[in-house]
Amino acid sequence: MTGLPLQRDDGGGRYPGFSTVAQARHWDPATAAVVQSRMGMAPDVRFFTPEEEAAARALFDQLLDQQAEPRVPVVVNMVDARLAEEETDGWHYDNMPRDGEAWRASLAALDQDAMSRENCSFALLSLDGQAKLLQDICDLDRDLWRGLPADRVWSLWTRYACTAFYSHPLAWDEIGFGGPAYPRGYKNLGVDRLEPFEVRDVRPEADPTHGADR
């Protein structure tokens, strides 16, 4: 269940010194504005209630292994903005509510489970307690969890978490992604052929899925 910890600009990452936004001068103005806006002030939370926001922050920190700095700081805000504007994937499973309703129901269910275990909200559980609860949900696979199909809930959470996380330039730095290619483009196509602005992976032998059983 564990995500990939971020190690940016501290010499400990796989692409030390690499910065996607340093390439902004090569992007067209519209692209640069979109990407750089993600580095600015996070949008206000409009969809989640305070209780839902607290549960969602704890959930995303667990799913993305962001219990400590450095971290992508705006995952909850980006997901909240999508739900507030109803910018969903355009579909939902026939045995699940629409995404906004499903998020409210699943976050409430997390708090209910936490309350039954430790008499507190999910956000106030210990990190180990949160991880154990989430692992138990994941292990249910296709069984129901508080009236919701556990595998579909897991899909909902991870789809939104990964879409938000990997749309942020700081996550791009962690994976060595050079960012938008317009209008400059990429010319050195092929395995292990780097552009002049790219940084070579200093730990190519590392397994990016280490510890991620699911």
C-alpha positions as CSV (number, residue, x, y, z in Angstrom):
1,M,0.0,0.0,0.0
2,T,3.0,2.3,0.6
3,G,3.7,5.1,-1.9
4,L,7.0,6.5,-3.2
5,P,8.5,8.9,-0.7
6,L,9.7,12.3,-2.2
7,Q,13.3,13.2,-1.9
8,R,13.7,16.5,-3.7
9,D,16.7,18.9,-4.0
10,D,18.4,17.5,-0.9
11,G,20.9,15.2,-2.7
12,G,19.1,12.1,-1.6
13,G,16.7,11.7,-4.6
14,R,17.3,9.7,-7.7
15,Y,17.6,12.9,-9.8
16,P,19.5,15.3,-7.6
17,G,19.3,18.9,-8.6
18,F,16.6,18.3,-11.3
19,S,13.8,20.9,-11.4
20,T,11.0,20.7,-13.9
21,V,9.9,24.3,-13.5
22,A,13.4,25.5,-14.4
23,Q,12.3,24.6,-17.9
24,A,9.3,27.0,-17.9
25,R,11.1,29.5,-20.2
26,H,10.8,26.9,-22.9
27,W,7.0,26.5,-22.6
28,D,4.3,28.5,-24.2
29,P,2.7,31.1,-21.9
30,A,-0.5,29.1,-21.4
31,T,1.3,25.9,-20.4
32,A,3.7,27.8,-18.1
33,A,0.8,29.5,-16.4
34,V,-1.0,26.2,-15.7
35,V,2.1,24.4,-14.4
36,Q,3.4,27.3,-12.3
37,S,-0.1,27.8,-10.8
38,R,0.3,24.4,-9.1
39,M,3.3,25.7,-7.2
40,G,1.4,28.7,-5.8
41,M,-1.2,29.1,-3.1
42,A,-3.5,26.0,-2.8
43,P,-7.1,26.7,-3.7
44,D,-9.5,27.0,-0.8
45,V,-11.3,23.8,0.2
46,R,-14.9,24.1,-0.9
47,F,-16.3,20.6,-1.2
48,F,-15.1,18.8,1.9
49,T,-16.4,19.6,5.3
50,P,-13.8,20.2,8.0
51,E,-14.2,16.6,9.2
52,E,-14.0,15.2,5.7
53,E,-10.9,17.3,4.9
54,A,-9.1,16.0,8.0
55,A,-9.9,12.4,7.0
56,A,-8.9,13.0,3.4
57,R,-5.6,14.5,4.4
58,A,-4.7,11.6,6.6
59,L,-5.9,9.2,3.8
60,F,-3.8,10.8,1.1
61,D,-0.7,11.0,3.4
62,Q,-1.0,7.2,3.9
63,L,-1.7,6.3,0.3
64,L,1.2,8.5,-1.0
65,D,3.6,7.9,1.9
66,Q,3.7,11.5,2.8
67,Q,3.8,11.4,6.6
68,A,6.8,13.7,6.7
69,E,8.4,16.5,4.7
70,P,9.2,17.0,1.9
71,R,5.8,16.5,0.4
72,V,3.5,17.6,-2.4
73,P,1.3,19.9,-0.2
74,V,-1.9,20.4,-2.2
75,V,-3.3,16.9,-3.0
76,V,-6.4,17.4,-0.9
77,N,-7.0,20.8,-2.3
78,M,-6.7,19.6,-5.9
79,V,-9.1,16.7,-5.3
80,D,-11.5,19.1,-3.5
81,A,-11.4,21.5,-6.4
82,R,-12.2,18.7,-8.9
83,L,-15.2,17.6,-6.8
84,A,-16.4,21.1,-6.2
85,E,-16.4,21.7,-10.0
86,E,-17.7,18.2,-10.7
87,E,-14.7,17.5,-12.9
88,T,-14.9,13.8,-12.4
89,D,-13.6,11.0,-14.7
90,G,-16.9,11.1,-16.5
91,W,-18.0,7.7,-15.3
92,H,-18.6,5.7,-12.2
93,Y,-19.1,2.0,-11.4
94,D,-22.7,1.0,-11.5
95,N,-22.5,-0.4,-7.9
96,M,-21.0,2.9,-6.6
97,P,-22.6,6.3,-6.0
98,R,-21.4,9.2,-8.1
99,D,-17.9,10.3,-7.2
100,G,-18.8,13.2,-4.9
101,E,-21.3,11.2,-2.9
102,A,-18.9,8.2,-2.9
103,W,-16.1,10.4,-1.4
104,R,-18.4,11.7,1.4
105,A,-19.6,8.2,2.2
106,S,-16.2,6.6,2.2
107,L,-14.6,9.3,4.4
108,A,-17.5,9.0,6.8
109,A,-17.0,5.3,6.8
110,L,-13.3,5.7,7.7
111,D,-14.2,7.8,10.7
112,Q,-16.8,5.2,11.7
113,D,-14.3,2.4,11.6
114,A,-11.7,4.5,13.5
115,M,-14.3,5.3,16.1
116,S,-15.2,1.7,16.6
117,R,-11.5,0.7,17.0
118,E,-10.0,3.6,19.0
119,N,-12.9,5.9,19.8
120,C,-11.5,8.7,17.7
121,S,-11.6,10.0,14.1
122,F,-9.5,8.5,11.4
123,A,-7.3,11.6,11.3
124,L,-6.5,11.2,15.0
125,L,-5.5,7.5,14.8
126,S,-1.8,6.8,15.0
127,L,0.0,6.4,11.7
128,D,0.2,2.6,12.3
129,G,-3.5,2.5,13.2
130,Q,-4.4,4.3,10.0
131,A,-2.2,2.0,7.9
132,K,-3.8,-1.1,9.6
133,L,-7.3,0.1,9.0
134,L,-6.6,0.9,5.3
135,Q,-4.9,-2.5,4.8
136,D,-7.9,-4.2,6.3
137,I,-10.1,-2.4,3.7
138,C,-7.8,-3.3,0.9
139,D,-7.8,-6.9,1.9
140,L,-11.5,-7.1,1.6
141,D,-11.1,-7.0,-2.2
142,R,-14.6,-7.4,-3.7
143,D,-16.4,-7.7,-0.4
144,L,-18.6,-4.9,1.0
145,W,-17.1,-2.4,3.4
146,R,-19.8,-0.5,5.3
147,G,-22.2,-1.0,2.3
148,L,-19.6,-0.1,-0.3
149,P,-17.6,-2.5,-2.5
150,A,-14.1,-2.3,-1.1
151,D,-12.3,-2.7,-4.4
152,R,-14.3,0.1,-6.0
153,V,-13.6,2.4,-3.0
154,W,-9.9,1.6,-3.3
155,S,-10.1,2.5,-7.0
156,L,-11.8,5.8,-6.2
157,W,-9.2,6.8,-3.6
158,T,-6.1,5.8,-5.6
159,R,-7.4,7.3,-8.9
160,Y,-7.9,10.7,-7.4
161,A,-4.8,10.6,-5.2
162,C,-2.5,9.6,-8.1
163,T,-4.0,12.1,-10.6
164,A,-3.5,15.0,-8.1
165,F,0.0,13.9,-6.9
166,Y,1.4,13.2,-10.4
167,S,0.1,16.5,-11.8
168,H,2.4,18.4,-9.5
169,P,5.8,19.6,-10.6
170,L,7.5,18.4,-7.3
171,A,6.4,14.9,-8.1
172,W,7.8,15.2,-11.6
173,D,11.1,16.1,-10.1
174,E,11.1,12.9,-8.1
175,I,10.6,10.7,-11.1
176,G,12.8,12.8,-13.5
177,F,10.0,13.9,-15.8
178,G,11.0,16.8,-17.9
179,G,7.5,18.3,-18.1
180,P,5.6,19.6,-21.1
181,A,7.3,19.3,-24.5
182,Y,5.6,22.2,-26.2
183,P,6.8,24.0,-28.2
184,R,10.5,22.8,-27.8
185,G,9.7,19.1,-28.0
186,Y,12.0,16.1,-27.3
187,K,14.7,15.1,-29.7
188,N,16.7,12.3,-28.0
189,L,14.1,9.6,-28.2
190,G,15.0,6.1,-27.1
191,V,16.0,4.2,-24.0
192,D,18.7,6.0,-21.9
193,R,19.0,8.9,-24.3
194,L,18.7,12.0,-22.2
195,E,17.9,15.6,-23.3
196,P,20.6,18.1,-22.3
197,F,18.4,19.4,-19.5
198,E,17.6,16.0,-18.0
199,V,19.4,14.4,-15.1
200,R,20.6,10.8,-15.0
201,D,19.1,8.5,-12.4
202,V,21.8,8.1,-9.8
203,R,20.1,4.9,-8.4
204,P,18.8,3.0,-11.4
205,E,19.0,-0.3,-9.5
206,A,16.4,1.0,-7.0
207,D,13.0,-0.7,-7.2
208,P,10.4,2.1,-7.3
209,T,7.7,-0.4,-6.1
210,H,9.7,-1.5,-3.0
211,G,7.3,-1.9,-0.2
212,A,4.2,-1.3,-2.4
213,D,2.4,-4.7,-2.2
214,R,-0.7,-3.1,-3.8
